[in-house]
């Protein structure tokens, strides 16, 4: 008795995930970019902590524990600031400097690096300072010590 075979899909899991992500980007652009930014910001912070711990261990220096509260701050910043602000800035840049402009790449680069980046960096430090102080007050960790600003 012949067995009915199931057709094998040529589409890989990675391709399907990418297609789903691109669909969500079109349907919910700000929400998708915000969630992506929050996740990537937290993962970037965690990765830097792990790499720093490995470097310290290699040099024989005791490594600090992973700072989950710090990763949470980065996730909050990415979710509520980086995602939406970047979305709207680059959307406005498309209007201000169209691709038909012969020097559009140079103009966009200068606008991004000379105007947007410095302001965004100031915003980063301002918000991180607020989150650090606010999350320290809510944290069960001791808030007394010579380096504490609370």
N, C-alpha and C positions, 0 to 999 in steps of 0.2 A: 504494500500500500504506500503510495508516494506521500511524502511529507510536504506540506505547504511551507515554503520558505518565506521569511519576512524580508522585504527589501531593506538593504543596508542604506542608511542615510549617508550622503556624501558630506553633509554639513557638520563641521566639528562643533563641539560645545563652545569653544572660544568664539567662533563665528556667530553662533546664535546669541551668546551673551553680548557681543558687540552690536548686533542688530537690535537687540532689545534696548540696549543703552542708547543707541542713536534714535530709536523710536521715542524713548522717554525724553531725550534732549529736544526733539521737535514738539512733543506734546506738552511737556512741563519744563521749559528751558531753565528758568531760574531755580526752581526746586531741585532739579537734577544737578545743576552746577553747584548749588549750595551744599547738597548732601555729599557730592563728590569731593568738594573742597574740604569739607569738615573731616571726612574720612582720611583723605590724603594728608591733611595737616597733622592729624593725630598720629597717623602711621609714620610720617616723616620725623615727628618729635620722638616717638618711641624708637625708631631706627637709630637716630642720632644718640640717644641714651645708651642703647645696646652697644653701638660702636665705641662710644666713650668708655663704657665699662670694660670692653675687651682690651682697649688700649691701656687702661689703667692696670688691668690684671696682668697684661704682658710686661709692664714695667714694674710689677711687684707692689703696686699701690692698691689698697683696698678700694673696691668699687662701691659706689652708692647704689641704693636700691632704685628700681625703676620708679620714676615720679609719675604716678597715674593722674594726679591732679594737674600736673603740667600738661600732659597729653590731652586732658579734658579741656584745659584752657585753649589749646590750639584747635581742638575740634569745634569749640564754641565760636572762636574767631573765624575759622574757615566757613562754618555754617552760616553765620549771621552777617559777616562782614565781607570776606574775600569773594565768596560766590556771587552775591548780588551786586556788590560794587564793581567787580571786574566785568560782570555781564553788561551792566549799563554803560560803563566807561567804553568798552570796546564797541558796543552798539553805537554810541555817540560818535566814536572815532570813525566808524564807517560812514556816518552822515557828513561829518566835518571834512574828512579827507577821502574822497571817493577813489576807487582803484583806477579811474580814468586819468587821474592826475599823474603826469610823468614822474614826479618826484614823490609819489605817495609813500613809498617804503621809507625814504629818508625822513619825511615829515612825520610819519607815524612813529618811527623810532625815536625821534627827538621829542615829540609830544609825550610819549610813554616814559622815556627815561629822564627827561628834564622837568616835566610838570607832574605827571601822575605818580611816578615812583617815589619822589621825596615826600609828597603829601601822604601817600599810602604808608610809607615807613613811619612817619610821625603818628599816623592813626594807629598803626600796629603797636607801637610802644605805649601810646596813651591807653588803648583798650586793654592791652596785656597788664599794664599797671593796675588798672581798675579791677580786672578779673583776679589778679594775684591777691590784692588786698581783700577783695570780697570773698574769694574762696578760702583764704586763710581764716577769716572770721567764722566761716561755716565749718571749717575742718576741725577734727578732734586733735590735730597736731598742736603742740604747744606753740603759742604765739609770743613767747617771751625770749629775749636773747639780744645780743649786740647787733645783729644784722637785720632785725625786724623793724619795719616802719609802722607797725600797727600800734 
